[in-house]
């Protein structure tokens, strides 16, 4: 997070000590120190007070941090949609076997709904991939770990790996469904 660096920069620019700044915005000197060392983050009221005191916009004060927060939110969304996609598709495939064998309309509807949910989550994942120009499995790993996009153009194995793993998992789930039901 960059907010600590920004607070320190503006505090030093305006020649405030940590103690003086703390008195002006009604917090402790330790709180200012924690913000500047990225141990904690100021709440919105303190951010507004700081922006007024430093005569900068709130956007200037936290702009870089907003980008980091957006990326973190997208990273969490990515993981959530990935888990929904995997679990829903596996459960749908698992339930499809007894639905077909027993000619159960209810199980068929449930399995179909789970598979539809999986496709919906996969569309969300594809939108995230498009937003960050992510094409390969290696790019996804780099994004989730906060790194840069993979530059190796000959990464066919990385493109195929998720599909191969998914096919193997699907085969295992269907086989288990056949054995159990």
N, C-alpha and C positions, 0 to 999 in steps of 0.2 A: 504494500500500500504506500502511496506517495503522500498522503495527507500529512504525515509527520514531518516530512521534508519541507512541504509547503508551509506548514505552521512555523517551523524554525526559520525558514527563509524570510517570511514576512515579519516575524518577530524581530529578527536581527536587522532587517532593513529599517524598521521603525525604531530601532534601538531600545527595545523593551527587554528587561530581564524576564526570566520565567516567573519570578515572584510578581513583578509589575503587571505582566499580562494576566496572571491568575487573579490579581485583585480587580482588574478591570472587567473581567467576565465572571467573577464570583465563583471561582473554583480554586482548588489548592495548587500549590506549585508542583506537587507530585503528579497531579492530573496532567498538567502541561508537559511535564517530563515524560509521562506515559504516552501521551499523544505523539510527542516528537520522536519517541523511540519505538513507535508502532506497537506498543503493548496494549493499548486500548484505542477506541475511536470516539471522537466527540459526537454527541447526539445532535439532532437537527437544530435545536435551539442554540447550542454553543457554536455550531457551524455558522449560523446566521449572525450571531454576535461577532465572531471572528471576521466574517466577511465585511461587516459594517466597520469594525475597528480598523481593519487593514485597508479599507477602501478598495476592495476588489469584489468582483461578483462571486457568488457562490459557485458558479460554474468554474471560474478560474481556480478557486480554492480546491475543488474536489474533482475536476474534470478527469484527470488520469485515473483516479480511483473509481469513478463511475464506469470507465471502460473495463477495468479489472473486475468490478462487481458484475457487470453484464456478462462477461466471459464466464465467471464462476456460476452465475445462474444458468447459462446455457450448458455448462458442463454438467450441472445437476440434472437439467432437463434431458440431456443426452443419455445419462445413465438411467434415469427413470423410464424413458421410452424404450431403451434397449432391454431392460428387465421385463417390461410389460410385453414387448414383442416376443421375447423368448419364452416366457412362462405361458402366455396365452396360446401361442402356437403349439407348444408341447402338450398342454392340457387338451387343446382342441383335437390334436392328432390322437392322443391317448383315448379320448372319449368317442372318437369317430369309429373305432373298431367295434366296441359293443353296440353302438348305435346302428351300424350296418348289420352286424350279426343278429341282433334281436329285433331288427326293424322297428326301433323305438323312435317315434317322431320327436319326443321331448329331448332325448339325448342328442339327436341329430341337430335340433335347433340350438341346444346349448353348445355343442361342438362347433357348429357354424358361427355362432355368435363370438366364441373365443377366437376362432380363426379370423373373423372380420375385425375384431379388436386388435389382433396381431398386425393385420394389414394397415390399420389406422395408425398404429404406433410406428410402423415402418415408414409410412409417409412422413410422419413428423421427423424421424431420423434423417430421411432423405432431404427434407427442407433444411435441417441443421447442417448437413453436409454441403448443400448448395451455398448456404450463407457464408460458410468459412472456406469454400473451395477445397473441400476434402474429398479425395478420390480413392484412396487406398486404405487398407487396414492399418498400415504403418502411419499414415497421416492421422487417422483417428486416435491411435495410441499417443502420438506426439501432441495432438490437441488436448487430450485428457490429462496429459502430464504437464501441460503448460509449455510445451516446446514448439518448434517451428514445423512447418509442413515438410514432408519428405521430398527430396529433390531427385531421387533416383527414378529415371523414366522406365527402367526395365524391372519394375516391381510387380510382375504378373503374379508371382506367388502370393504376394500380399493382397492383391485384388481377389484372388480365388480362395484364400484361406477361410474367410468367414463362411462362404457358401459351402465349402467342403465340410467344415465342422458342423454347420447346420444340417446338412444332408445326413451325416453320420448320426447326429443326435436324433433326427427324425426317424431314421431307420431303427434305432435302438428303442425309441418310444413306441413305434408301431409294433415292433417285435414283442416288447413287454405287454402291450395291449392284447396281442394275439395269444400270448402264453397265459395271461391272467384271465381273459374272458374267453 
